[in-house]
Amino acid sequence: MKGTWLFLLLAAVLTPQTTAPRKAPARATTKSAQKIGTQKSEEAAKKAPAPAASVTEYDLALKIPPRGIVKLPPFEQFSLDNGLRILLNTDHELPQMHGTLLVRAGRIHAPDGMQAVPQMVADALRAGGTRGFVGQKFDDRLTELGAKLQFDVGPVVTTIRFSAPSASAEKVIELVQKLLTEPAYPLEAIEAAQAHVHTLVDRRNNDLLQSARNNATRPYFSPATPFFRPLEHEGIDGIGREELRDFQTSWYLPSNAVLAVSGDISRQNVLTLSNWPRGTLRPEPKLLLAPPKATTLYVANLNKSGKGAFVVAMLAGRPALREVAAFHIAAELFGRGFDTAEQNRQSSWELVFDNHLEPLPTGDSVFQIRGTTRASTLTGSIQIAMRELSRLTSGDFTNQQLAQAKDQYLRKLAERYPYRKEILEDAAQLLLDGMKPESGVQVWQESLLVTKADITKALHLLKPSQAVVSVIGETFGQLQPFTDLRLPTENIETSIAAARPVPPRSDAAGLEQARRWLTKLRGAMGGDTKVSQIRSFRATLNGTVRIREGIVPVSFSQMWIAPNVFRQEQTLPSGKVTAFYDGKIGWLSANQNIAALLSHVVGQLQGNLFRLPWQIGLSGTDPKITLGYLGSGTVLIQDDSGNSVRAFLDEETGLLLRTRYTVPQASGSPTQVEDRFSEWVDAGAGLQIPTRIVTFQGGYPVRDLKMERFEINGNLTIQEIEKKP
């Protein structure tokens, strides 16, 4: 959008003063608008006559200035050595700081086939924290500092907003810097990001008007352009830490960002951002504008309780500043000239207009006539909208209607952008787009001066022969068929394809990666020799388990002798259950009753043996084991008996973080289970084992065990293990 769009900087409506002004400051406002297309239009704007004395005043400085003066809040503009540009507004009125970091790392920058990456990076950064404060500790640190932090991902820009008391401002800014330079990207945060994007896909059709807007924008771009390409489930689960880091280090760079910070803060407080490395910025993606050759109707059938939405989009080129202001006023003129019959139809059809002049990342703009209505009246509503556009283009409206539209436009902006920090944020957006932060105030001046001739001139810039008409809703049962619009029609698929499992990489390179990670696991546990020499294991674990009656205490005793002799005792308040298995046969004891193992219990015990941490490490050396690599330190391990486990390894230490697997049940489908390992200790001679295991099922913790006693390679015998109660 460089060199194209201005963000309107506008203040609250103030009536002409007849008495002393109140002490309370006026509210400042701001909104985006089109950059002057030519140098001539800029000069014309400077020469434009000042508003008449009777014109309502608007103040951008949050204080009532002399009549006719419009200015931004005072700010200091400077750059750090790494290329980061900063707008600083110092105001000691309140002990608070607000910051907005704008980074050109939006959806258009997504790698091919991975549209979810920009959103996942933002989610994983926020949830994962820094290497020094990982996950929940990052949230705890923000709370300790009294700070708030949020990410918003847009088509072109990702916005990072943060605030804090001025006493902790410098520490919060340093924490943001650490987040950008030392992100943790824990697996939990990556999976949470994947889950969030899956949710966004599922909700893609919830907002009818937004869906209609997206469908009206896509036809203007080449299929090779990622702009507004819809998110799909496919591929999300295959995006891991490597892809997120690659995107972040390519786009989250100081030379690709602008910081706006305001409040009780000084220049010295932001200098910690000098530690943000400059990096190497990738070239901006090429956005190919390919408008349709003829006006086309795009229809998306979706049942939404009888509601519908439509958008009529027309290219407006690159209008000059006065024309931009005229488009915004024209959007508010819609419906003001309706006759009684049209007013009645608008009411009974529940027709509501929400028109806008929209910027495109190519530098062009598109005027969108937007509306929501009853699904059965989509055709008639579009016809009303086109008649209204024709009326306005011909100048068939009164000066009173024009004044009302101006007033409504300015009031909306005043309500939308009430505070100084929003003004500075949009000034930073102008700077990021290659414009002067002060240039937005010209749109305010021009909007007051728009005439009927300006409205008709602007609307004549539209290209109705290349319009895109998008409708979405339950398209059956129209009071008027879509054929009445006399437009070529294309149907848009609204169904959302289900995600397919991500296949592991089982080629030579994938196999080598899997083996490398399992070698790293063995090394972290003490080395190949120590791990391979584990021949027996005995442990006592205590903790809690969630059962039907609630959370109750539980005690576990486990005994194992290589390769597959295993005994487990579980003691609950209701009694003890003991299971024995020697690789071929076994028994189950409950309340002094002994019975042969059922097939699903055999499967559970075989799985327990297969998933012992040292067995997972040694699977990389067993030719009978099938390995696959899933990325980000995740290895899929399978044997010829049907046992399978996903092992998630810590990319820094190589230790086992989690295992995910399915457990066979007596009836029905297997249950997916996840074990999380922590609190690794030295079991002797440098051999590391985990002493805490938390088990999750259905996303909820069902068992939390702490290993109280353990013995490796002791005097355990088979006779002791197989002894019946």
N, C-alpha and C positions, 0 to 999 in steps of 0.2 A: 504493500500500500504506500510505498515511499513516494513522497511528492504528490499525494492525492487528497487525503481527507483531513479536514480540520475538525477538531473537537470543539463544539460550541462551549464557550465559557459565558455563563449567564447567571444573573443574580435574581434574588427574590423580588417580587412585585412590590414597589413602594408607591403609595399615593403621594401626589405633590404635597409638600410640607406647608402648613399654614401656622403651625405652632412649633415650639422647640422640639427637635428630634429626640426620640426616646434613647435611653442609654443602651438598651439591648441591641446588639449588632444585627444587621440584616443578614439573611442567609444567602450564601453564594451558590451558584449552580453552574453546571457544565454539561455539554453534550457534543457528539461528533458531528462534523459537517464537512463538506467537500472543499478541498484546497482550490485556490484560484487556478484556473486552467492555463492562463497566459499572464505575462507580465503586464499587459495592457489592463487586464481586469483588476490587477492589484493597484495600479496607479489610479484607476477609476474609483476604486473603493476609498483611496486616500482623499480624493477630491470630492467625495460625496458630501452633500450639505449636511450640517448637523441637524439632529432632530428638533422639531419645533418645541417651544417652551411648554406647550400643553401636553407633550408626550410623557407618559408615565416613566419614572426613572428606575433603572436597574443598577445595582451596585455589586461589583465583583470583589471588592476589598473587605467586605463584611463591616464596613463603616460607611456612613452616608457622606460622600464627597461633594464638592461643589457640583452644581448641575452641569451635565455634559461630560464629566470625567468618568471613564471606565478603565479599571486597571485590575491586574492580577494581584493576589496577595504578594507582598514583597518576598522575594526568594533569591538565594545565591546559587549560581550555576557554575559548576566546575567539574573537572574530570580527574580521575586517578591515573596513575602511570599504567595500569593494566587496561585502560580504555573505558572503564565504567564511567558513565555520565551521571551526575547527581544534581537534583534540584532540591535545595534545602530551604525550608521556611521555618525560621525560629520564632517561636511564640511562647513566652513564659507565663501566659495567663493561667494555664492549668498544668499540673505536673504529669503530663502524659505525652507519649510519642506515638506517631502513626507512620508506618512505612509501606510503600508499595514498590515492589521490584517487578518490572515488566521485562520479559525475556521473549525474544522471537523464537519460540519453540512450541508452536501450535500444531494443530492437526495436519496442516499442509506439509509439515516437515517429517511426517511419519515415513519410515522405510516402506518400500514396496511390499505389499502383502501383510503388513503389520500395522494397520491403522490404530490399534489399541495402544501402541507404545507411548505416545505423548501423555495420554491419560494415566497409564500405568506408572510412568516415571514420577508424575506428580503425586499419585496415591502412595507409591512405595517410599518416596522421600518423606512425606508427611507422617506415615505410619511407622517407618523404619528407623528414623532418626539418624544420628551420627555414630561413628565408631566409639566415641566416648560415652554416648547416651543412646543406647539401643532400645528400640521399641517403647515399652511402657516407661522406661527410665527417661526417655526424651519428653514424653508428656509430663512426667513428674517434674522435670527440670523447667519446662515452660510454666507449670503451675507455681513452682517455687519462685519464679521471677515475675509472676503476675502477668504473663504474656499470652497472647493469642496468635495463632498462625494458621493460615488457610491458603490453599492453591485453587485456582480456577483455570481450566484449559479452554482456550478458544480456538477459532480457525487458524489464527496466525500467531497469537501471543498467549503465553502462559503468565498469569498474574499471581504473584506471591504477596499476600498482605499480612502484615504483622503489626502488633501494637503492644505497648507495655508502659508501666509507670516510668517516668523519666529517670528514677534512681537506678533502674536496671536496663536502661536503653542500650548502653554500650555492650553489656553482656548478651542481650538478645540479638543485637546485630552480629556479634561475634558467633553466636550459635547458628544464625542463618548462614554466615560464611562457612562454618564447619559443615553444615548440611550440604552446601554446594560443592565443597572440596573433599570431604571425608564422609560420604554417605555410607550407611551400614548395609542397606539392602538385605536385611535378614529374610529368610525364606518365608516366615510368617507374614511379613509385609508384602512380599511379592504375591503370595497366594491371596492375601486380602485384596490386593490391587486387581488380580485376575477376577476374583469374585465380584468386585465392584463393577468392572467393565462388563461382565456377563449380565449383571443387573441392568446396566445402561442399555444393553442390546435388547433385553426383554421388555424394557419400557420405551423402546424406540417409537412406538406408535401411540403412546399414551397422550401426548400433546398433539392434537390434530392440526392446529395452526402451524406449529413448528415443523411437523412432517410435511405439510403443504408447502411451507417456505423452502425446505430442503429440496423437495421435488421440483420446485420452480427454479431453483438455482442450478442444479446439476446439468440441465440441457444446454447451458451456455458454455460448458467446458468440454474439452476433449476427454474421451474415456481414459486417456493416459494420465490425466491430472488427478491428483489425490484429493483435491478440494471437495469437501462435502461428500466424499465417498462414504457410504454408510458403514457403520460398525457391524461386524458379524461375529458370531461365536467362534467360527472357524479360526484356528490359529492362536487364540488368546492363551490357551494353556501351554503352548509351546514357547511362549516368550518368557525368558528367564533373566537372571542377573546380568549376563553378558550383553544382551540386547539393550537392557535399560542403561547400563553404564556407557555403552557405545553412543546411545542417543544423548545422554546427558553431557558427556565430554565433548560432543560435537556441536551442541547448540546452547547449553547452559554456560555461556562464556561472558565475561564482563564487557567485551567489545560488542556483544549482541544484546545488551541490556541497558536499561535506564532505571535509576532509583529516584523515587520521589519520597521525601521524608519531611514531616512537619511536626511542630509541637515544641516542647521544652527540651531541646536538643541542640548540640553544637556541632560544628564541622569536625572537631576532634573525635566525636563519638562514632563517626562513620569511617574513619581511616582504617579500621581493622579490615575493611573490605579490600584494602590493597593487597592482602594475602590471597586473594582469589586469582589464580593463575590465568594469564591471558589465553592460553590454549590456541588451537588452530581451528578456525571457523570454516565449516563447509559452505560451498556455494548455495545460494538460495534456490529452491526448486523452481523449475520453469512452469509457469501456469499458462496454459494455452487456451485463450478465449476462442470458442468456436460456436457462435450464436446459431440458432436454428434458421434454416432458409425460409421458413414460413411459419406463421402462427400455428401452434399445435396445442391440443388439449391432452393433458396427462391425467388419467383417472386411476385412483387408488381406492379399491373397494374395501371398506373396513366398518364393521358394525360397532358403533359407539353410542348406543342408547338414543338413536335418532338424531345425533348431532353430525354436523358437517363443517368443513372449512375449505376455503378457496383462496388462491393467490393469482393475480394477474400481474405478471412481471414484464417490464419493458426496459430495454437498455436506454440509458440517458447520456451515454458518452462520458465526457469529463467536463461537467458544467462549471462556469465561472462562479465566483463567490455569491453574487446577487442571485443567480439562478438557483444555487443550492438553497439559499434562504427561501426563495419562491417555492421550491418543491416542498419544503417543510410546511409552509403556510397552506399550500394547495392541499396537502394531506389533511389538514384540519378543516378545509372548506367542504369536504365530502359530506353530502347529506343536508347541508344548510339550506339548499334551494329546493328540497323535495316538496312536491305538491301534496295535497291531502291524501290522495290515493296511494302515493309512494310511501308516505309516512305510515299509513295504515298497514301496508304490506311489510314495511320494515319492522313494525311492532309485532305483527302476527307471525312473521317468519323468524323472529328473534335475531334479526340481522344486525350485526355490530361490525363497524369498520375499524381497522387499525392499520393505517397506511404509513409507509416509510420510504425514504430514499436511502437505499442500502449501498455501502461501499463493497467493492470486490477487491481481492488482493492484487488484481492486475492493474489497479489504478482507475478502472472504470467504475461506473455506478449503475444501479438499476432501481427504477421506481416500482414499488410493489403496492398494489391495491389488495389489501388483505381483508378477509372477513370470516366471521363465523355465523352459522345460520342453522336452521333445521335441515337435516339431510335431504328431505323431500323437496326443498326449495333452492338447491344449489344452482340449477340452471337459471331460474328467475333472478336470483341474487346477483349472478355474474352479469346478466343483462342490465340490471339496474346500475351496477357499478360502471359498465361501459357507457351507458347513457349519461351518467353523471360526469365521467371523464370528458366526454364530448361537450357537455354543457360548459364545464370549466375552461376547456381549451378554447372555446369560442368567446369567452369573457362574459358569459351570461350569469353574472352574480353581482350583487350590490356592494357598495362601499361599506355599508353597515355589516354585511356578512364577512367581508374581508377583515374589518376591525375585530369582529368577534373571533375569527379564526386566529388572528395574531395573538389576541389576548389568551386564547385557549392554549396555543402553542407555548407561549412564554410561561404560563402557569404550570403546565406539565413539566417543563424543565426545572422550574423552581421547586416543585415537589419531588422531583427525581434526584436532584443533586443539591442537598441542603447545606453541605459543610465544606469548609476550606480544603480539607484533605482530598475531596473528590476533584476540586478544581486543579490542584497540583498534580493529581494522578493523571488527569486528561492532558495537562500540559506536558507531562512526561511522555504520554503516548504520541503527542505531536513531535516531540524531539526524537523519539524512537523511529518515527516515520520520515525523519529527515527535514522537519519543518521547525520554525521558530516557536517556542512555547507561547509567545505572546500573540501569535497570529489568530487564535481562536476568537478573540474579542471582536474581530471584524464581523464575524457572522452575527453577533448580537446587534451590532450597529446596522447591518444590512437588513436584518429581519424587521426592524422598525420602519425601514424605508421602502419595503416591497409594495409595489403598486399592482393594479389590475393588469397593466401591460406586462409587468415582470412575470406574473403568473402565466399568462397566455404564451409568452415567449419561452418560458421554461418547459411548459407542457408540449410545445411544438418540437422540442428536442427529442421527444420519445419516438420510438420506432415500433408502432403497432403492428407492422408487417412481420416483425420478428419477435412477437410476444410469446410468452410461455404462460399457458393457463393450467393451473394445477388444482385439482379437486381431490378431497379425501373424505371418506365417510361411507355410510351405507348407501350405495349408489342406485340400488333398486328401488322402485316405487316413487320415482320422480314425478312431481306434478307436471313438469315439462321434460321431455327427453333431452339428453345431451345433444342429439342431432339438431335441435333447434339452434344451437350455437354455430352450426355450419363450419365446423373445424375438423381437420384430420385428427384422429384420436389414437393415443397409445395407452395401453394399460400398464400400470405399475404394480409389481408384486409386493404385497405387504406382509406375506408370511415370513417368519424368521426361522431359518434353518437351524436345526439342533447341532450342537458341537459334536464333532467326532473325536474319539480318543487320539491323543498325540502318539504316533508310533515311535518307539525308541529307535535310535540310530544303531543298527546292527551290522552296518558295513564295516570294512576294515578300520576306517578312521574312528567310527563310533565304538567299536570293540576295544581299540587301543585306549580311547578316552576312559572307558569304563574300568579297564584294568589299571590305568594310571591312578584313578581315584581310589580304588580298593587298595592299591599299594600304599597310597598316602594314608588311608585309614589304618592299615597294619603298622605303619611307621608311627602314627600318633599314639597307637595303643602300646607301643614298646618295641616294635620291630618284628620282622618276619620270624626270627628264631623263637622269641618269647611267645608270640601268638600261636605258632604251630605246635609248641610244646605243651599247651594247655590240654590236660588229659582228664581232669575231673574238676568238679565245681560243686560247692555246697554254700547255700545262703539262706538267711532268714530276713524277711521283709515285713514291715508293719506299715499300716496306713489306713485308708478309708476306701470304701467302695459304694457306689450308688446302686441300690436295689429297689424293688417295688415299694418297700416300706420307707425308703429315704436313704440318707447317707449313714452308713454304719461302720464301725471299726472292723478291720480284717487283718489277719496274719497269714503270711505265705511262707512255706518252707520248700525249697527246691534243691534237688540233688541230680547230678548228671555225671555219667562216665562215658567217655568217647567210645564208639562214635554216636550211639543213639539209645543208651539206657537212661531212662528219665523217670523221676518221681516228683510229684507236686502235691502238697497238702495245703488246703485252704480252710482257715478257721474263721467262722462267722459267729455272731451271737446265737444263731439258730443251730449250730453244730459244725462238724468237721467233714470235709470231703477230700478223699485221697485218690489220686490216679497214678497208675504205674504202667510203663510201656517200655518194651525192650527192642523195638524196631519191628517186631512180628506180632506179638500178642501182648495182652495186658489186662488189667482189671480196674474197676472203679468201686470204691467203698464210701458209703454214706450211712451214718448212724448204725454202724456195725453190720450193715448189709453189704455183701460183696457180689458184684455182677460183672460179666464180661463187658468189654468196651463196645459201645455202639459205633457204627461207622463214622458218624460225624465227630464223635469224641476222638477217635483215632486220627482223623484229619486235623483236629485242633492241636493234639499233642505233636504230630509230625511237623506242623507249622511252627510250634514253639521251638523244637530242635533246630529247624531250618533257619530261624531268625535270631539265634544267639549271636550277640555282637561279634565274637571272634569267628563264628562260622560265616558271618557276612563278609568279614575281611578276607578269610581264606577262600571264599568262593571265586576270587579272582585268579586262583591258582589251580582250580579244579576243572579239568577239560570236560567233565560231564555237565557242568553248569552253563546255561545260556545267559549271556550278558547283553545288555543294551544300554545306551547312554541317552538320557533325557535332557541334558543340559543343566548348567548351574550346580554341578556337583551331585546330580541325582542319577542313580544307577538302578536299572531294572535287573533283578536276579531271579532266574527260574530254573527248576530242575525237571527231570523227566517224570516225576511223580505228581506234577500239577501244583507244587508249591511255588509261590511267587511273592516277591516283596519289592517295594520301592525303597531304597535306602537314600536318605538325604544327608549329605555330609557337609560339615562346616568348611567353607572355601578357604578360610584362613588357617584353621588348625588341622583339618582333615578328620576330626572326630565325628562320630555318628550323632546326628541331631535327632533324626526321626526315622521311623519305619512306617510304611503304610501297606496294608494287606487286607485280605478278606478272610473271614472266619466262617467255616461251614456250620449250618444250623440243622436241627433235627427235621425241620420242614421249612419250606420257603427258600427265598434267595439268600446267598451268603451275606454277611454283614461286613461293611467296611470299617476297619479299625485303624487307629494311628497311635503308636507309642512314641513318646518324647523322652529323650535321655538327657540327663544333666548331672551336675555334681560328680564329675569324674575324679577318682582318687587313685593313688599309687597302691596297688594291691601287693607290692613286694617286688624287688628287683627291677623297678621301672615299668612294670606292667600296669596299664591304666584300664579301669573298669568304671561304668556309670553306677552311681549308688541311688539315683532317684529316677523313677519311671512313672510318667503320667500317661494314662491311656484315655483316648478320646473316641467317642462313638457318635456318629451323627453330628459332629461338630461340638459336642459337649463333653467335659471331663467326666468319666465314669469310675476311674480308679486312680488313686495317688499313693504310690508305695515308696518307702524309704528303706534302703538296705542297711540293716543294723549290724549283721555279722556275716562274714563270708570266709571261705577257705578255698584256695586253688591248689590243685595237685597235692591234696592231703592224703589221709589214709582211708578214704571212702571206698567201700566194697560193694559189689553187686548184691551180695547177700543182704546187706543193710538196706539197699534201695528196694529190693523186691519183697521185703518182709511185710506180711499182711497185718493189719491192725488186730 
